[in-house]
Amino acid sequence: MKTIDRTSVALSMADTSARQNNLNALNVNGDIREQKFNKKMTLITWLEQIFSELIWKGV
């Protein structure tokens, strides 16, 4: 039976942990981008409503 090198196991675990941390960071960045996009869309919708009311009222 082959012996498992403790160093290689530790390095493999650290690599797996680092990959998971990178994925978590990407998810957080994606969420932040989505929130910014949603805020911009809300602002655009709000402005469209204001302008359409002004045009409708003939201001």
Residue frames as a rotation matrix with the C-alpha (Angstrom) as fourth column:
MET 1
0.579 0.815 0.000 0.00
0.815 -0.579 0.000 0.00
0.000 0.000 -1.000 0.00
LYS 2
-0.180 -0.640 0.747 1.27
0.614 -0.666 -0.422 3.43
0.768 0.383 0.513 -0.90
THR 3
-0.225 0.068 -0.972 1.86
0.892 -0.387 -0.234 5.92
-0.392 -0.920 0.026 1.89
ILE 4
0.586 0.490 0.645 0.24
0.683 -0.727 -0.069 9.32
0.435 0.481 -0.761 1.50
ASP 5
-0.567 -0.820 0.071 2.57
0.710 -0.531 -0.462 12.26
0.417 -0.212 0.884 1.83
ARG 6
0.074 0.621 -0.780 1.15
0.909 -0.363 -0.204 14.63
-0.410 -0.694 -0.592 4.45
THR 7
-0.587 -0.358 -0.726 2.62
0.098 -0.922 0.376 17.66
-0.804 0.150 0.576 2.69
SER 8
-0.971 0.230 0.059 0.87
0.049 -0.049 0.998 16.86
0.233 0.972 0.036 -0.58
VAL 9
-0.203 0.942 -0.268 -2.42
0.926 0.274 0.260 16.32
0.318 -0.196 -0.928 1.26
ALA 10
-0.032 0.135 -0.990 -2.03
0.662 -0.739 -0.122 19.68
-0.749 -0.660 -0.066 3.04
LEU 11
-0.836 -0.332 -0.437 -1.17
-0.091 -0.702 0.707 21.44
-0.541 0.631 0.557 -0.22
SER 12
-0.779 0.609 0.149 -4.14
0.420 0.331 0.845 19.84
0.465 0.721 -0.514 -1.95
MET 13
0.042 0.808 -0.587 -6.46
0.997 -0.068 -0.021 20.97
-0.057 -0.585 -0.809 0.85
ALA 14
-0.281 -0.224 -0.933 -5.03
0.326 -0.937 0.127 24.50
-0.903 -0.268 0.337 0.73
ASP 15
-0.995 -0.093 -0.032 -5.49
-0.006 -0.269 0.963 24.59
-0.098 0.959 0.267 -3.05
THR 16
-0.419 0.908 -0.002 -9.10
0.771 0.357 0.527 23.45
0.479 0.219 -0.850 -2.72
SER 17
0.107 0.422 -0.900 -9.71
0.860 -0.493 -0.129 26.09
-0.498 -0.761 -0.416 -0.05
ALA 18
-0.625 -0.421 -0.657 -8.14
0.066 -0.867 0.493 28.82
-0.778 0.265 0.570 -2.21
ARG 19
-0.921 0.334 0.201 -10.29
0.242 0.085 0.967 27.82
0.305 0.939 -0.159 -5.20
GLN 20
-0.057 0.945 -0.321 -13.42
0.970 0.129 0.207 27.96
0.237 -0.299 -0.924 -3.03
ASN 21
-0.076 -0.044 -0.996 -12.41
0.567 -0.824 -0.007 31.40
-0.820 -0.565 0.088 -1.74
ASN 22
-0.936 -0.284 -0.209 -11.95
-0.020 -0.550 0.835 32.60
-0.353 0.785 0.509 -5.33
LEU 23
-0.602 0.784 0.152 -15.41
0.573 0.292 0.766 31.31
0.556 0.548 -0.625 -6.25
ASN 24
0.123 0.638 -0.760 -16.91
0.967 -0.251 -0.054 33.03
-0.225 -0.728 -0.647 -3.21
ALA 25
-0.452 -0.370 -0.811 -15.20
0.236 -0.927 0.291 36.31
-0.860 -0.060 0.507 -4.18
LEU 26
-0.986 0.116 0.119 -16.55
0.101 -0.149 0.984 36.02
0.132 0.982 0.135 -7.73
ASN 27
-0.218 0.965 -0.149 -20.06
0.879 0.260 0.399 35.45
0.424 -0.044 -0.905 -6.36
VAL 28
0.056 0.182 -0.982 -19.79
0.740 -0.667 -0.082 38.52
-0.670 -0.722 -0.173 -4.12
ASN 29
-0.785 -0.404 -0.469 -18.53
-0.003 -0.756 0.655 40.65
-0.619 0.515 0.592 -7.04
GLY 30
-0.813 0.540 0.219 -21.36
0.396 0.237 0.887 39.36
0.427 0.808 -0.406 -9.20
ASP 31
0.047 0.853 -0.519 -23.90
0.998 -0.023 0.052 40.26
0.033 -0.521 -0.853 -6.52
ILE 32
-0.207 -0.200 -0.958 -22.47
0.409 -0.907 0.101 43.78
-0.889 -0.371 0.270 -6.17
ARG 33
-0.984 -0.159 -0.078 -22.59
-0.012 -0.381 0.925 44.30
-0.176 0.911 0.373 -9.95
GLU 34
-0.492 0.868 0.074 -26.17
0.705 0.347 0.618 43.09
0.511 0.356 -0.782 -10.02
GLN 35
0.112 0.517 -0.849 -27.15
0.898 -0.419 -0.136 45.47
-0.426 -0.747 -0.511 -7.21
LYS 36
-0.568 -0.385 -0.728 -25.53
0.077 -0.905 0.420 48.41
-0.820 0.182 0.543 -9.03
PHE 37
-0.958 0.246 0.145 -27.30
0.166 0.066 0.984 47.44
0.233 0.967 -0.104 -12.25
ASN 38
-0.180 0.953 -0.245 -30.65
0.941 0.239 0.239 47.20
0.286 -0.187 -0.940 -10.44
LYS 39
-0.046 0.107 -0.993 -30.13
0.600 -0.792 -0.113 50.66
-0.799 -0.601 -0.028 -8.90
LYS 40
-0.873 -0.310 -0.375 -29.35
-0.106 -0.631 0.768 52.12
-0.475 0.711 0.518 -12.33
MET 41
-0.754 0.642 0.137 -32.44
0.441 0.340 0.830 50.49
0.486 0.687 -0.540 -13.83
THR 42
0.020 0.758 -0.652 -34.57
0.982 -0.137 -0.129 51.84
-0.187 -0.638 -0.747 -10.98
LEU 43
-0.340 -0.235 -0.911 -33.21
0.212 -0.962 0.169 55.33
-0.916 -0.136 0.377 -11.60
ILE 44
-0.997 -0.039 -0.062 -33.82
-0.053 -0.184 0.982 55.05
-0.050 0.982 0.181 -15.35
THR 45
-0.442 0.896 -0.045 -37.37
0.795 0.415 0.443 53.82
0.416 0.160 -0.895 -14.77
TRP 46
0.034 0.395 -0.918 -38.00
0.813 -0.545 -0.205 56.65
-0.581 -0.739 -0.340 -12.31
LEU 47
-0.638 -0.351 -0.685 -36.68
-0.056 -0.867 0.495 59.25
-0.768 0.354 0.534 -14.78
GLU 48
-0.927 0.338 0.165 -38.78
0.250 0.227 0.941 57.78
0.281 0.914 -0.294 -17.60
GLN 49
-0.114 0.936 -0.334 -41.89
0.989 0.140 0.052 58.10
0.096 -0.325 -0.941 -15.47
ILE 50
-0.091 0.018 -0.996 -41.13
0.457 -0.887 -0.058 61.71
-0.885 -0.461 0.073 -14.60
PHE 51
-0.854 -0.309 -0.418 -40.45
-0.194 -0.557 0.807 62.70
-0.482 0.771 0.416 -18.22
SER 52
-0.758 0.630 0.169 -43.50
0.517 0.423 0.744 60.86
0.398 0.651 -0.646 -19.54
GLU 53
0.083 0.794 -0.603 -45.69
0.957 -0.232 -0.174 62.67
-0.278 -0.562 -0.779 -16.98
LEU 54
-0.308 -0.266 -0.913 -44.15
0.134 -0.963 0.235 66.03
-0.942 -0.050 0.332 -17.91
ILE 55
-0.995 -0.058 -0.076 -44.70
-0.070 -0.093 0.993 65.37
-0.065 0.994 0.089 -21.60
TRP 56
-0.471 0.882 -0.030 -48.25
0.826 0.453 0.335 64.15
0.309 0.133 -0.942 -20.95
LYS 57
0.201 0.524 -0.828 -49.00
0.784 -0.593 -0.185 67.32
-0.587 -0.612 -0.530 -18.95
GLY 58
0.581 0.003 0.814 -47.41
0.711 -0.488 -0.506 69.42
0.396 0.873 -0.286 -21.69
VAL 59
0.800 -0.358 -0.481 -44.82
0.152 -0.655 0.740 71.08
-0.580 -0.666 -0.469 -19.49
